[in-house]
Amino acid sequence: MPIPHARSEFEVIKQLGATAQNGGGMNSGIYLVKHKKTKKKYIEKRIDPHHIKNGCAAREVSAMIQFHGYPYIIRYKSHNLDYHNLGYGSIFMQRCELGSLEDLIRRYQAKKEYLADEGFLWKVLFDGSMAICYMNTGADVKTARRRAGTGQNVKVVAGWNPRIHRDIKPGNLFVSDDDVPGADKAQFPTIIFGDFGISTSYEDIVSGRSKQHAHSGCTPAFAPPESPKYNERGDIYMLGLVIHCLARMSTTPDLKHHSALSTRYKDENLRNVVKECLLSDPAKRPAPENLPAVVWKGYREWRKEKGNDGKKLPKWALPSKGS
């Protein structure tokens, strides 16, 4: 693991997010910071001592370092988990300047608006499928995209330690329009997975650090039917719920009273893929190594029929980069 950088390399600009006391999970606050030497902005996630002592913070750092450089996963910058002087540890990471998918949903709620068509739903689903596939296989983005284009499963890279996120929801998916090497932006921003504090890996399970039948700790509203048991296809269920929420412009799912995909959207391919992701039997959901191919098949047909990538998001849906 890299040697932690000193906190003194950064200066705080402002607080952005919730603390654990008001809904921020294991956070002691989320801050926008600036690297003093490069002037580049980052996010500082402050971690309370309890979650440092129980290993959640180290688990998040480990996951971010393993995934560093993959375009659909938040980029690690540095960390310092020594809480003795300040009462908290810190993880410094990529700043996604457009906020989270939950932020975007709330902006649509305020306007009482919905997405104009299925384009952004497909984009979020495809970016998410690529992230989940990578976490489970370690295959680089070019390989995964090439195999998805030919309808093939992605093979697991030898020696890869597969990881399960276990807390996929709109608040943990971030949005960036910055140049993200390797990302397929189309005309929409890139979706980036973050918050790996309750993620687990194959090595964690084998070693006993994570119990296969223990509750994952995920946000209850997004828990798959098999919870408290978990497996890699639980992430796929949660991704399906994210699309369900985005289509309804709701921050929480409601499958009891609403279909998997809002009737506002008519594309049957998208409807079918989301329904497959939300099957109650995990074995019947798409596998992580096959999900990009499943999604890309429908996404490609939709783009071909439309003749474009879909209607752009309105300017009010995304904050200015200077904010």
BAMIMAR-740393 format. One record per residue (C-alpha): x, y, z; residue number from 1; residue in one letter. Coordinates in Angstrom, 2 decimals. Last residue first. Example, Ala and Ser with C-alpha at 12.3 -4.5 7.8 and 13.67 -1.06 7.14 Angstrom:
BEGIN
{{13.67,-1.06,7.14},2,S};
{{12.30,-4.50,7.80},1,A};
***
This chain:
BEGIN
{{-19.35,25.64,-8.40},323,S};
{{-16.81,26.34,-11.13},322,G};
{{-17.82,23.36,-13.21},321,K};
{{-21.37,24.68,-13.49},320,S};
{{-23.94,22.37,-11.97},319,P};
{{-25.75,19.81,-14.13},318,L};
{{-29.51,19.48,-14.62},317,A};
{{-29.89,23.22,-15.35},316,W};
{{-27.96,22.80,-18.60},315,K};
{{-30.49,20.33,-19.96},314,P};
{{-29.27,16.75,-20.49},313,L};
{{-28.71,15.99,-24.13},312,K};
{{-31.31,14.13,-26.16},311,K};
{{-30.42,10.66,-27.34},310,G};
{{-27.27,9.02,-28.67},309,D};
{{-28.21,9.48,-32.35},308,N};
{{-29.93,7.76,-35.27},307,G};
{{-32.79,6.81,-32.98},306,K};
{{-33.05,3.24,-34.32},305,E};
{{-29.28,2.77,-34.36},304,K};
{{-28.92,4.22,-30.87},303,R};
{{-31.62,1.89,-29.52},302,W};
{{-30.08,-1.13,-31.22},301,E};
{{-26.65,-0.29,-29.76},300,R};
{{-28.08,0.14,-26.26},299,Y};
{{-29.90,-3.20,-26.47},298,G};
{{-26.82,-5.19,-27.45},297,K};
{{-24.59,-3.07,-25.20},296,W};
{{-26.53,-3.98,-22.07},295,V};
{{-26.29,-7.75,-22.49},294,V};
{{-22.66,-7.55,-23.64},293,A};
{{-21.70,-5.31,-20.69},292,P};
{{-23.53,-7.69,-18.28},291,L};
{{-21.74,-10.90,-19.29},290,N};
{{-18.76,-10.84,-16.91},289,E};
{{-20.96,-9.46,-14.12},288,P};
{{-23.49,-12.31,-14.57},287,A};
{{-26.96,-11.42,-15.83},286,P};
{{-29.72,-12.18,-13.29},285,R};
{{-31.19,-15.68,-13.16},284,K};
{{-28.74,-16.98,-10.54},283,A};
{{-29.64,-14.05,-8.26},282,P};
{{-33.29,-15.20,-8.01},281,D};
{{-35.41,-12.10,-7.33},280,S};
{{-35.01,-10.81,-10.87},279,L};
{{-34.11,-7.11,-10.85},278,L};
{{-31.25,-7.20,-13.37},277,C};
{{-33.46,-9.13,-15.76},276,E};
{{-36.23,-6.53,-15.40},275,K};
{{-33.71,-3.77,-16.18},274,V};
{{-32.60,-5.62,-19.31},273,V};
{{-36.20,-6.20,-20.42},272,N};
{{-37.26,-2.57,-20.01},271,R};
{{-34.21,-1.37,-21.89},270,L};
{{-34.94,-3.70,-24.78},269,N};
{{-38.63,-2.78,-24.67},268,E};
{{-37.95,0.90,-25.30},267,D};
{{-41.17,2.69,-24.34},266,K};
{{-40.13,5.06,-21.56},265,Y};
{{-42.88,6.90,-19.64},264,R};
{{-44.05,3.46,-18.50},263,T};
{{-41.37,3.77,-15.81},262,S};
{{-38.97,0.84,-15.74},261,L};
{{-39.06,-1.89,-13.09},260,A};
{{-42.78,-1.30,-12.67},259,S};
{{-44.17,0.84,-9.85},258,H};
{{-46.17,0.22,-6.68},257,H};
{{-44.21,-2.52,-4.94},256,K};
{{-41.05,-1.73,-6.89},255,L};
{{-40.59,1.56,-5.06},254,D};
{{-36.95,2.61,-5.22},253,P};
{{-35.48,5.59,-3.37},252,T};
{{-33.96,8.82,-4.73},251,T};
{{-36.84,9.30,-7.17},250,S};
{{-36.67,10.70,-10.67},249,M};
{{-38.88,7.87,-11.94},248,R};
{{-36.44,6.82,-14.69},247,A};
{{-33.51,7.56,-12.36},246,L};
{{-34.99,5.42,-9.59},245,C};
{{-35.57,2.36,-11.81},244,H};
{{-32.10,2.85,-13.31},243,I};
{{-30.61,2.86,-9.79},242,V};
{{-32.71,-0.18,-8.90},241,L};
{{-31.17,-2.12,-11.80},240,G};
{{-27.72,-1.17,-10.49},239,L};
{{-28.77,-2.58,-7.11},238,M};
{{-29.73,-5.91,-8.71},237,Y};
{{-26.41,-6.01,-10.55},236,I};
{{-24.52,-5.43,-7.31},235,D};
{{-26.44,-8.36,-5.79},234,G};
{{-25.08,-10.44,-8.65},233,R};
{{-21.65,-10.52,-6.97},232,E};
{{-23.00,-12.33,-3.93},231,N};
{{-24.76,-11.48,-0.70},230,Y};
{{-26.62,-13.05,2.18},229,K};
{{-28.38,-10.52,4.40},228,P};
{{-29.88,-9.97,1.80},227,S};
{{-31.11,-12.37,-0.91},226,E};
{{-33.85,-9.96,-2.03},225,P};
{{-31.32,-7.24,-2.94},224,P};
{{-30.83,-4.32,-0.50},223,A};
{{-31.44,-0.92,-2.11},222,F};
{{-33.95,0.41,0.44},221,A};
{{-31.78,-1.02,3.25},220,P};
{{-28.59,0.92,2.34},219,T};
{{-25.93,-1.79,2.35},218,C};
{{-24.40,-3.19,5.53},217,G};
{{-23.59,-6.50,3.86},216,S};
{{-25.48,-8.53,6.44},215,H};
{{-23.47,-11.63,7.33},214,A};
{{-23.95,-14.90,5.48},213,H};
{{-20.73,-14.79,3.44},212,Q};
{{-18.77,-13.52,6.42},211,K};
{{-16.11,-10.97,5.52},210,S};
{{-12.69,-11.07,7.23},209,R};
{{-12.96,-14.88,7.01},208,G};
{{-9.82,-15.31,4.92},207,S};
{{-11.76,-16.75,1.98},206,V};
{{-14.36,-13.97,2.15},205,I};
{{-11.79,-11.17,2.33},204,D};
{{-9.78,-12.76,-0.49},203,E};
{{-12.87,-12.86,-2.71},202,Y};
{{-13.42,-9.20,-2.00},201,S};
{{-15.67,-6.98,0.06},200,T};
{{-17.13,-3.53,-0.34},199,S};
{{-18.51,-1.81,2.74},198,I};
{{-16.41,1.35,2.50},197,G};
{{-16.21,1.32,-1.31},196,F};
{{-17.76,4.76,-1.77},195,D};
{{-17.48,5.59,-5.48},194,G};
{{-18.59,4.40,-8.91},193,F};
{{-18.21,6.85,-11.80},192,I};
{{-20.82,7.72,-14.43},191,I};
{{-19.40,9.66,-17.38},190,T};
{{-21.19,12.72,-18.78},189,P};
{{-23.46,12.39,-21.81},188,F};
{{-22.82,13.12,-25.46},187,Q};
{{-21.16,9.74,-26.09},186,A};
{{-18.83,9.53,-23.09},185,K};
{{-17.22,6.17,-23.71},184,D};
{{-14.54,6.35,-21.02},183,A};
{{-10.96,5.32,-21.75},182,G};
{{-9.32,8.47,-20.40},181,P};
{{-11.86,10.58,-18.45},180,V};
{{-11.85,14.14,-19.80},179,D};
{{-14.06,16.05,-17.40},178,D};
{{-17.82,15.66,-17.73},177,D};
{{-18.12,13.85,-14.41},176,S};
{{-21.02,12.28,-12.53},175,V};
{{-20.83,10.20,-9.37},174,F};
{{-22.59,7.02,-8.33},173,L};
{{-22.67,6.56,-4.55},172,N};
{{-25.71,8.77,-3.92},171,G};
{{-27.66,7.08,-6.72},170,P};
{{-27.25,3.63,-5.11},169,K};
{{-24.72,0.79,-5.18},168,I};
{{-23.84,-0.37,-1.67},167,D};
{{-22.53,-3.95,-1.90},166,R};
{{-19.41,-3.14,-4.00},165,H};
{{-18.32,-6.73,-4.64},164,I};
{{-14.65,-7.37,-5.38},163,R};
{{-12.77,-9.90,-7.47},162,P};
{{-9.05,-10.44,-6.61},161,N};
{{-7.37,-10.85,-10.00},160,W};
{{-4.57,-13.42,-10.23},159,G};
{{-5.31,-14.31,-13.86},158,A};
{{-7.66,-11.79,-15.47},157,V};
{{-11.27,-12.98,-15.46},156,V};
{{-12.72,-13.39,-18.95},155,K};
{{-15.37,-11.03,-20.32},154,V};
{{-18.38,-12.83,-21.77},153,N};
{{-19.00,-12.40,-25.49},152,Q};
{{-21.66,-10.53,-27.44},151,G};
{{-19.27,-9.22,-30.10},150,T};
{{-19.48,-5.61,-28.95},149,G};
{{-19.30,-6.69,-25.30},148,A};
{{-16.02,-8.44,-26.08},147,R};
{{-14.54,-5.27,-27.53},146,R};
{{-15.83,-3.09,-24.69},145,R};
{{-14.42,-5.43,-22.03},144,A};
{{-11.05,-5.65,-23.77},143,T};
{{-10.79,-1.88,-24.25},142,K};
{{-11.84,-1.20,-20.64},141,V};
{{-9.23,-3.46,-19.08},140,D};
{{-10.29,-6.81,-17.63},139,A};
{{-10.03,-7.01,-13.82},138,G};
{{-12.82,-9.61,-13.79},137,T};
{{-15.22,-8.86,-10.91},136,N};
{{-14.56,-5.18,-10.28},135,M};
{{-14.16,-4.69,-14.02},134,Y};
{{-17.57,-6.16,-14.83},133,C};
{{-19.22,-4.04,-12.16},132,I};
{{-17.64,-0.87,-13.59},131,A};
{{-18.50,-1.77,-17.20},130,M};
{{-22.11,-2.54,-16.27},129,S};
{{-22.37,0.80,-14.49},128,G};
{{-21.14,2.68,-17.56},127,D};
{{-23.68,0.76,-19.65},126,F};
{{-26.59,1.36,-17.27},125,L};
{{-25.79,5.05,-16.87},124,V};
{{-25.57,5.44,-20.66},123,K};
{{-28.79,3.51,-21.28},122,W};
{{-30.67,5.71,-18.82},121,L};
{{-29.06,8.78,-20.43},120,F};
{{-30.45,7.85,-23.85},119,G};
{{-33.91,6.64,-22.79},118,E};
{{-35.74,9.87,-23.65},117,D};
{{-36.49,13.38,-22.38},116,A};
{{-35.43,12.57,-18.84},115,L};
{{-38.02,13.75,-16.31},114,Y};
{{-39.10,17.14,-14.93},113,E};
{{-40.77,18.40,-11.76},112,K};
{{-38.17,21.22,-11.74},111,K};
{{-37.13,20.52,-8.13},110,A};
{{-37.37,16.79,-8.80},109,Q};
{{-34.99,17.15,-11.76},108,Y};
{{-32.44,18.87,-9.51},107,R};
{{-32.96,16.15,-6.90},106,R};
{{-32.24,13.44,-9.46},105,I};
{{-28.98,15.16,-10.45},104,L};
{{-27.86,15.31,-6.82},103,D};
{{-28.68,11.61,-6.44},102,E};
{{-26.56,10.90,-9.53},101,L};
{{-23.71,12.50,-7.66},100,S};
{{-21.84,15.77,-8.14},99,G};
{{-20.99,17.35,-11.48},98,L};
{{-17.33,18.05,-10.56},97,E};
{{-16.40,14.49,-9.79},96,C};
{{-13.40,15.21,-7.56},95,R};
{{-10.90,12.37,-7.53},94,Q};
{{-9.80,11.14,-4.13},93,M};
{{-8.29,11.98,-0.76},92,F};
{{-9.05,9.62,2.13},91,I};
{{-8.77,11.10,5.60},90,S};
{{-8.81,9.78,9.16},89,G};
{{-10.64,11.40,12.06},88,Y};
{{-10.14,12.63,15.63},87,G};
{{-7.56,15.24,14.67},86,L};
{{-4.54,14.06,16.65},85,N};
{{-5.24,10.34,17.07},84,H};
{{-7.03,9.74,13.76},83,Y};
{{-4.14,8.30,11.72},82,D};
{{-5.92,7.05,8.60},81,L};
{{-4.00,9.18,6.09},80,N};
{{-4.89,8.73,2.45},79,H};
{{-3.81,9.50,-1.11},78,S};
{{-5.12,10.20,-4.63},77,K};
{{-7.50,7.35,-5.48},76,Y};
{{-9.59,7.63,-8.62},75,R};
{{-13.33,6.95,-8.51},74,I};
{{-14.37,4.05,-10.75},73,I};
{{-15.71,4.24,-14.31},72,Y};
{{-12.42,5.24,-15.95},71,P};
{{-10.21,2.55,-14.38},70,Y};
{{-7.01,4.26,-13.25},69,G};
{{-7.05,3.08,-9.65},68,H};
{{-9.12,-0.08,-9.14},67,F};
{{-6.74,-1.86,-6.74},66,Q};
{{-5.88,1.42,-4.99},65,I};
{{-9.57,2.25,-4.58},64,M};
{{-10.36,-1.20,-3.19},63,A};
{{-7.52,-1.09,-0.66},62,S};
{{-8.48,2.41,0.48},61,V};
{{-12.09,1.32,0.99},60,E};
{{-11.08,-1.78,2.93},59,R};
{{-8.69,0.27,5.08},58,A};
{{-11.60,2.57,5.96},57,A};
{{-13.92,-0.33,6.78},56,C};
{{-11.33,-2.03,9.01},55,G};
{{-13.18,-2.00,12.33},54,N};
{{-10.74,0.48,13.90},53,K};
{{-10.96,2.94,11.01},52,I};
{{-14.74,2.75,10.98},51,H};
{{-14.88,3.50,14.70},50,H};
{{-12.34,6.34,14.38},49,P};
{{-14.58,8.41,12.04},48,D};
{{-13.52,8.81,8.42},47,I};
{{-13.07,12.12,6.60},46,R};
{{-13.57,12.02,2.85},45,K};
{{-11.41,14.63,1.17},44,E};
{{-12.42,15.38,-2.41},43,I};
{{-9.90,16.81,-4.85},42,Y};
{{-9.12,20.10,-6.58},41,K};
{{-5.89,20.71,-8.47},40,K};
{{-3.76,23.64,-7.34},39,K};
{{-0.64,21.56,-8.16},38,T};
{{1.38,22.49,-5.07},37,K};
{{-1.33,23.28,-2.52},36,K};
{{-3.62,20.44,-3.50},35,H};
{{-7.10,21.87,-3.16},34,K};
{{-9.91,20.52,-1.00},33,V};
{{-13.67,19.99,-1.33},32,L};
{{-14.79,18.33,1.87},31,Y};
{{-16.95,15.37,2.86},30,I};
{{-17.61,14.95,6.57},29,G};
{{-17.03,12.56,9.45},28,S};
{{-18.15,9.86,7.06},27,N};
{{-19.04,6.28,8.00},26,M};
{{-22.55,6.59,6.55},25,G};
{{-23.33,10.22,5.72},24,G};
{{-26.87,10.40,7.02},23,G};
{{-26.91,13.12,9.61},22,N};
{{-24.66,11.77,12.37},21,Q};
{{-22.35,10.06,9.88},20,A};
{{-21.51,13.42,8.39},19,T};
{{-23.11,14.82,5.27},18,A};
{{-21.42,16.37,2.30},17,G};
{{-19.76,19.44,0.80},16,L};
{{-17.56,21.24,3.30},15,Q};
{{-15.49,24.04,1.80},14,K};
{{-12.09,24.96,0.35},13,I};
{{-9.85,22.90,2.63},12,V};
{{-6.12,23.07,1.97},11,E};
{{-4.09,20.03,0.95},10,F};
{{-0.44,19.01,1.26},9,E};
{{-0.73,19.41,5.04},8,S};
{{-2.76,16.21,5.12},7,R};
{{0.52,14.37,4.62},6,A};
{{0.51,11.66,1.98},5,H};
{{0.11,8.05,3.03},4,P};
{{2.86,5.64,1.89},3,I};
{{1.41,3.49,-0.86},2,P};
{{0.00,0.00,0.00},1,M};
***
